[in-house]
Amino acid sequence: STQSTGALSFLLLFLFLSFFSKREKERKTKQKKRERERENQNQKRERKKQKTKKKRENRKNQTQQQQQQQQPQRSNNETIMWASTVDSGFIQQQQGYGNGPMGGNPMIFFRVIIDETQQTEGLGGFTTYRITTETNHQEYRESRLTVWRRYSDFVWLHSKLKEKYKTSLVPPLPEKEIFGKNDTAIVEYRRRELLRFLIRVTSHQKLALDKVLRHFLESSDEQLLSLKAQKSEPEKKAAAFSFFGLLKFSAPVEQDEWFSQKDNYFLNLDNRYSFAKKAAAFIALKNKEYAGSLLELCERLGELKEVEIRQDQDLASSLTKFAETNRKIASLFDELSVKQTQELADTLADHHRMIKAIRELLAYRQQLSSEYETAKSEFQAKKDPPQSLADEVGSRNQAFNQATEEIKSEIEKYEKLKSVEMRAALIRVTEANIAQYQNLLDSYQRARAELAKEPIL
């Protein structure tokens, strides 16, 4: 009995070990198979990556060869013509504001697109925007560049340009959202407006030439972070003496009739554009709300149909057709709301920001005028003024005259751009309204014809 029990235990142990060994062998076989598959996938991915890289290098070489064939060598005193285009279709680049014929010189081309966004979750979440730039400018390392940038990166670019080009119209940025900044509609609005900002910058003769823009469009995240950490001398002085920014300069009475008229004109425009953009946004919102109300009506009609179908199938059929028509109409009003927002409300908001930027230029000119008048008064008050004070008066006067000429040129260019873009926006909104009401009429006429087929007792 003892021997049989031992034999049975040995048999069970043998069977258990055999089963475990078999399972372990199967596990190792599957693991090796997965490793081989993973290795094959990595090899395929690496081959695809190398193939893509090779294609990119070939395209780059072809582009460089084409540029060398098409563009002759330019001398240092040649003026460069800049232009910018975009696929979005809501910004029209116009001759006279940064582009246009300039002595028949070859064109340096920019094409900027922001076509994708990424969002990080959490309390400190933020949105990054993919910027693709195509250019034939020789100082850029590639003809096609793609970078990801945050809103704070745009703020850095904008501040650097404003710091350097005090007499140029630096395009303003869209407003910074504090609440709901990761909302889909807000992200899309900001994407459009940041694209508009880049197009305006790359269309400007001076701004487009600046190396800060090149760093923004081609630097890696680490390189840009390092550049943002560096403070220029004006920024250091501003940090050390920031309390002086609270002091108001005493602006002299405007002697130039042209600037006096423009100052009043843009002051009135500032107020009127503010009211107009709010009214346009309100109409777009009401159309969106009306679309939502129509969809709610369709839901209620559907519930009513479920009750009527048991007693009155003809009425239930009419309710279904009427609801289907109103769903289509709700879609039309929703589309019209989007077009009214993008084509009119956003355009009004953009030019409202541009007008504020113009007023800042006018204020800066007044500041230079005040500084010149103060230096001149000090010079005249001294019986025997030193040469350094005379030099300062001359320097202040030269700075004021140069700023006057440059700011006047910027204002004249902007007025042309504003006229063209606003009229184009009004035309597009008018066409959208015409198409809307034509579709409305067609939908209601078809609905009436279908409803009339139902017998009315």
C-alpha positions in Angstrom: 0.0 0.0 0.0 2.8 2.4 0.9 4.6 1.5 -2.3 1.5 2.1 -4.5 0.9 5.5 -2.7 4.5 6.5 -3.4 4.2 5.4 -7.1 1.0 7.4 -7.4 2.6 10.5 -5.9 5.6 10.1 -8.2 3.3 9.7 -11.2 1.3 12.9 -10.3 4.5 14.8 -9.8 5.8 13.6 -13.1 2.5 14.6 -14.9 2.5 18.1 -13.2 6.2 18.7 -14.2 5.5 17.6 -17.7 2.4 19.9 -18.0 4.3 22.8 -16.5 7.3 22.2 -18.8 5.0 22.1 -21.8 3.3 25.3 -20.8 6.6 27.0 -20.2 7.9 25.9 -23.6 4.7 27.2 -25.3 5.1 30.5 -23.4 8.7 30.9 -24.5 7.8 30.0 -28.1 5.1 32.7 -28.1 7.4 35.2 -26.5 10.1 34.6 -29.2 7.4 34.9 -31.9 6.2 38.2 -30.5 9.8 39.4 -30.3 10.4 38.5 -33.9 7.2 40.3 -34.9 8.2 43.3 -33.0 11.7 43.3 -34.5 10.2 43.0 -38.0 7.9 45.9 -37.3 10.8 48.0 -36.0 12.8 47.1 -39.1 9.8 48.0 -41.4 9.4 51.3 -39.5 13.0 52.1 -39.8 13.1 51.3 -43.5 10.0 53.5 -44.0 11.7 56.3 -42.0 14.8 56.1 -44.1 12.8 56.0 -47.3 10.9 59.1 -46.2 14.1 60.9 -45.2 15.6 60.1 -48.5 12.6 61.4 -50.4 12.7 64.6 -48.3 16.4 65.1 -49.1 15.7 64.5 -52.8 12.9 67.1 -52.7 15.2 69.5 -50.9 18.0 69.1 -53.4 15.5 69.5 -56.3 14.1 72.7 -54.7 17.6 74.1 -54.2 18.5 73.4 -57.7 15.4 75.1 -59.0 16.0 78.1 -56.8 19.6 78.4 -58.1 18.3 78.2 -61.7 15.5 80.6 -61.2 17.1 83.2 -58.9 20.2 85.2 -60.0 22.6 86.5 -57.4 21.4 89.7 -55.7 23.7 92.6 -54.8 23.5 94.1 -51.3 21.8 97.3 -52.4 18.9 95.5 -54.1 15.5 95.7 -52.5 13.8 92.4 -51.8 10.1 91.9 -52.5 8.2 89.9 -50.0 4.9 88.2 -50.4 2.7 85.8 -48.5 -0.1 83.5 -49.5 -2.3 81.0 -47.6 -4.8 78.3 -48.5 -7.3 79.4 -45.8 -9.0 81.8 -48.2 -10.2 84.3 -45.6 -7.2 86.7 -45.9 -6.5 88.4 -49.2 -2.9 89.6 -49.7 -3.1 93.0 -51.3 -0.6 95.1 -53.2 0.7 98.0 -51.2 0.9 96.4 -47.8 4.1 94.5 -47.7 3.9 93.2 -51.3 3.8 94.6 -54.7 6.2 95.2 -57.6 9.5 96.7 -56.4 11.8 97.4 -59.3 11.4 94.0 -61.0 13.5 92.1 -58.4 12.9 88.4 -57.9 10.2 87.5 -55.3 11.0 85.9 -52.0 8.1 83.8 -51.2 6.4 82.8 -48.0 3.5 80.4 -47.6 2.3 79.9 -44.0 -0.2 77.4 -42.8 -1.5 76.4 -39.3 -3.5 73.3 -39.9 -3.3 71.2 -36.7 -3.5 71.7 -33.0 -2.6 69.5 -30.0 -3.9 70.0 -26.4 -2.5 68.8 -23.1 -4.9 67.8 -20.4 -4.9 68.9 -16.8 -5.1 72.2 -14.8 -2.1 73.7 -16.6 -3.0 72.3 -20.0 -2.2 74.3 -23.1 -2.6 74.1 -26.9 0.2 73.9 -29.4 -0.2 74.8 -33.1 1.6 73.2 -36.0 3.1 75.8 -38.3 4.2 74.8 -41.8 6.2 77.4 -43.7 7.3 77.2 -47.3 9.9 79.8 -48.5 12.6 80.3 -51.0 14.5 82.7 -48.7 18.2 81.6 -48.7 18.7 82.3 -45.0 16.3 79.6 -43.9 17.9 76.2 -43.5 15.1 74.4 -45.5 12.5 75.4 -48.1 9.8 73.7 -46.0 9.7 73.9 -42.2 7.4 72.6 -39.6 7.4 73.6 -36.0 4.9 73.4 -33.0 4.4 76.6 -31.1 2.4 77.7 -28.0 0.5 81.0 -27.7 3.2 82.2 -25.4 5.7 81.7 -28.2 3.6 84.0 -30.4 3.6 86.6 -27.6 7.4 86.4 -27.5 7.6 87.0 -31.2 5.1 89.9 -31.1 6.9 91.6 -28.2 10.3 91.3 -29.9 9.0 92.8 -33.1 7.3 95.7 -31.2 10.4 96.3 -29.2 12.6 96.6 -32.3 10.2 98.3 -34.8 8.5 101.1 -32.9 7.4 103.0 -36.0 6.1 99.9 -37.9 2.6 98.5 -37.7 3.3 95.2 -35.9 0.1 93.1 -36.3 -1.6 92.5 -33.0 -2.3 89.1 -31.5 -5.8 87.7 -30.7 -6.9 88.2 -27.1 -5.6 85.9 -24.4 -8.4 83.7 -23.1 -8.4 83.0 -19.4 -11.4 80.7 -19.1 -12.3 78.0 -21.6 -9.0 78.3 -23.4 -9.1 74.7 -24.4 -12.6 74.9 -25.7 -12.8 73.6 -29.3 -14.4 76.8 -30.7 -11.9 79.0 -28.9 -8.9 76.9 -30.1 -10.2 77.1 -33.7 -10.7 80.9 -33.4 -7.2 81.4 -32.1 -5.8 79.1 -34.8 -7.4 81.3 -37.5 -6.3 84.6 -35.9 -2.7 83.4 -35.2 -2.5 82.4 -38.8 -3.7 85.8 -39.8 -1.0 87.4 -37.6 1.7 85.3 -39.2 0.5 86.2 -42.7 0.6 89.9 -41.9 4.1 89.6 -40.4 5.5 87.7 -43.4 3.8 90.3 -45.7 5.5 93.2 -44.1 8.7 94.4 -45.8 10.6 95.0 -42.5 9.2 92.4 -40.2 9.6 89.6 -42.7 13.3 90.3 -42.9 13.9 90.0 -39.2 15.9 87.1 -37.8 13.5 86.8 -34.8 10.8 85.6 -37.2 13.3 83.1 -38.7 14.1 81.8 -35.2 10.4 81.5 -34.6 9.6 79.6 -37.8 12.6 77.2 -37.8 14.2 76.8 -34.4 13.7 73.7 -32.3 11.7 73.9 -29.0 15.0 73.8 -27.0 16.6 76.6 -29.1 13.5 78.8 -28.9 13.3 78.3 -25.1 16.9 79.4 -24.8 16.2 82.5 -27.0 13.1 83.3 -24.9 15.2 83.1 -21.7 17.6 85.8 -23.0 16.7 89.4 -22.1 17.6 92.3 -24.3 18.9 95.6 -23.0 15.6 97.4 -23.4 13.9 94.7 -21.5 16.4 94.9 -18.7 16.0 98.6 -18.4 12.3 98.3 -18.5 12.5 95.8 -15.6 14.8 98.1 -13.6 12.8 101.3 -14.1 9.3 100.0 -14.7 7.7 102.6 -12.4 8.6 105.3 -15.0 6.0 103.6 -17.3 3.3 105.0 -15.0 4.3 108.6 -15.7 2.3 110.3 -18.5 4.2 112.5 -20.9 2.7 115.9 -21.7 1.8 115.7 -25.4 2.1 119.0 -27.3 -0.7 120.4 -29.4 -0.6 118.6 -32.8 0.7 121.0 -35.4 0.4 118.6 -38.4 -3.1 118.8 -39.8 -2.8 115.3 -41.5 -1.9 113.6 -38.2 -4.5 115.6 -36.3 -7.2 114.4 -38.7 -6.0 110.8 -38.5 -5.9 110.9 -34.7 -9.6 111.8 -34.5 -10.4 109.4 -37.4 -8.9 106.4 -35.7 -10.3 107.4 -32.3 -13.8 107.3 -33.8 -13.0 104.1 -35.7 -11.9 102.4 -32.4 -15.3 103.0 -30.9 -17.3 102.1 -34.0 -15.5 98.9 -34.7 -15.9 97.8 -31.1 -19.7 98.2 -31.4 -19.8 96.6 -34.9 -17.9 93.5 -34.0 -20.1 92.9 -31.0 -23.3 93.3 -33.1 -21.9 90.9 -35.8 -21.0 88.3 -33.2 -24.5 88.7 -31.6 -26.2 88.0 -34.9 -24.0 85.0 -35.5 -24.8 83.7 -32.0 -28.6 84.2 -32.5 -28.5 82.2 -35.8 -26.7 79.4 -34.0 -29.3 79.5 -31.2 -32.1 79.5 -33.7 -30.5 76.4 -35.3 -30.6 74.8 -31.9 -34.2 75.8 -31.3 -35.2 74.3 -34.7 -33.5 71.0 -33.7 -35.4 71.0 -30.4 -38.7 71.6 -32.3 -37.8 68.6 -34.5 -37.4 66.4 -31.4 -40.7 67.5 -30.0 -42.4 66.9 -33.4 -40.9 63.4 -33.4 -42.4 62.7 -29.9 -45.8 64.0 -31.2 -45.6 61.7 -34.3 -45.1 58.7 -32.0 -48.5 59.4 -30.4 -50.3 60.4 -33.6 -49.2 57.5 -35.7 -51.6 55.2 -33.8 -54.6 57.3 -34.7 -53.7 59.4 -37.7 -50.9 58.1 -40.0 -51.3 60.9 -42.5 -50.6 63.5 -39.9 -47.7 61.5 -38.5 -46.2 61.3 -42.0 -46.6 65.1 -42.4 -45.0 65.7 -39.0 -42.0 63.6 -40.1 -41.5 65.4 -43.4 -41.8 68.8 -41.7 -39.2 67.8 -39.1 -36.9 66.6 -41.8 -37.2 69.9 -43.6 -36.4 71.9 -40.4 -33.4 69.7 -39.6 -32.0 70.8 -43.0 -32.8 74.4 -42.3 -31.2 74.2 -38.8 -28.0 73.0 -40.6 -28.2 75.9 -43.0 -28.5 78.4 -40.1 -25.6 76.7 -38.3 -23.4 77.1 -41.4 -24.5 80.7 -41.8 -23.5 81.4 -38.2 -20.0 80.0 -38.9 -19.6 82.1 -42.0 -20.9 85.3 -40.3 -18.4 84.7 -37.5 -15.4 84.0 -39.6 -16.1 86.4 -42.5 -17.5 89.4 -40.7 -17.3 89.2 -36.9 -13.6 88.0 -36.9 -12.7 90.5 -39.6 -14.2 93.3 -37.6 -12.4 92.1 -34.5 -9.1 91.9 -36.4 -9.3 95.4 -37.7 -10.4 96.7 -34.3 -7.1 95.3 -33.0 -5.2 96.8 -36.0 -6.8 100.2 -35.3 -5.6 100.1 -31.7 -2.1 99.3 -32.9 -2.3 102.4 -35.2 -3.3 104.5 -32.3 -0.3 103.2 -30.4 1.9 104.4 -33.3 0.3 107.8 -33.2 0.8 107.9 -29.4 4.5 107.0 -29.9 4.9 109.8 -32.4 3.4 112.2 -29.9 5.8 110.9 -27.2 8.8 111.6 -29.6 7.3 115.1 -30.2 7.1 115.7 -26.5 10.7 114.6 -25.9 11.9 116.9 -28.8 9.9 119.9 -27.4 11.3 119.3 -23.9 14.9 119.1 -25.1 14.4 122.2 -27.3 12.9 124.2 -24.3 15.9 123.2 -22.1 18.3 124.3 -24.9 16.5 127.6 -25.3 16.4 128.2 -21.5 20.2 128.2 -21.1 22.2 131.2 -21.9 25.2 129.2 -23.0 24.0 125.7 -23.7 26.6 123.0 -24.1 27.1 121.3 -27.5 25.9 118.0 -26.0 22.5 119.6 -25.5 22.4 121.0 -29.0 23.3 117.5 -30.3 20.5 116.0 -28.3 18.0 118.5 -29.7 19.1 117.6 -33.2 18.9 113.9 -32.5 15.4 114.2 -31.0 14.3 116.2 -34.0 15.7 113.7 -36.5 14.1 110.8 -34.6 10.7 112.6 -34.6 10.9 113.5 -38.3 11.9 109.9 -39.3 9.1 108.4 -37.1 6.6 110.8 -38.7 7.6 109.7 -42.2 7.5 106.0 -41.4 4.3 106.1 -39.4 2.5 108.0 -42.1 3.6 105.4 -44.6 2.3 102.6 -42.4 -1.0 104.3 -41.9 -1.5 104.9 -45.6 -0.7 101.2 -46.4 -3.1 100.0 -43.7 -6.0 102.2 -44.9 -5.7 100.6 -48.3 -5.6 97.1 -46.8 -8.6 97.8 -44.5 -10.7 99.1 -47.4 -10.0 96.0 -49.5 -10.4 93.4 -46.8 -13.6 94.9 -45.3 -15.3 95.2 -48.7 -14.3 91.7 -49.5 -15.7 90.5 -46.2 -19.0 92.3 -46.8 -19.3 90.7 -50.2 -18.6 87.2 -48.9 -21.2 87.7 -46.1 -23.7 89.0 -48.6 -23.2 86.0 -50.9 -23.6 83.7 -47.9 -26.9 85.3 -47.0 -28.1 85.1 -50.6 -27.2 81.4 -50.7 -28.8 80.9 -47.3 -32.2 82.4 -48.2 -32.2 80.6 -51.6 -31.7 77.3 -49.9 -34.4 78.2 -47.3 -36.9 79.0 -50.1 -36.1 75.8 -52.0 -36.4 73.7 -48.8 -39.7 75.2 -47.8 -41.1 74.9 -51.4 -40.2 71.2 -51.5 -41.7 70.6 -48.1 -44.9 72.3 -49.1 -45.1 70.2 -52.3 -44.6 67.0 -50.3 -47.1 68.0 -47.6 -49.7 69.0 -50.2 -49.7 65.4 -51.5 -51.1 64.3 -48.1 -55.0 64.2 -48.1 -56.6 66.9 -46.0 -60.0 66.0 -44.7 
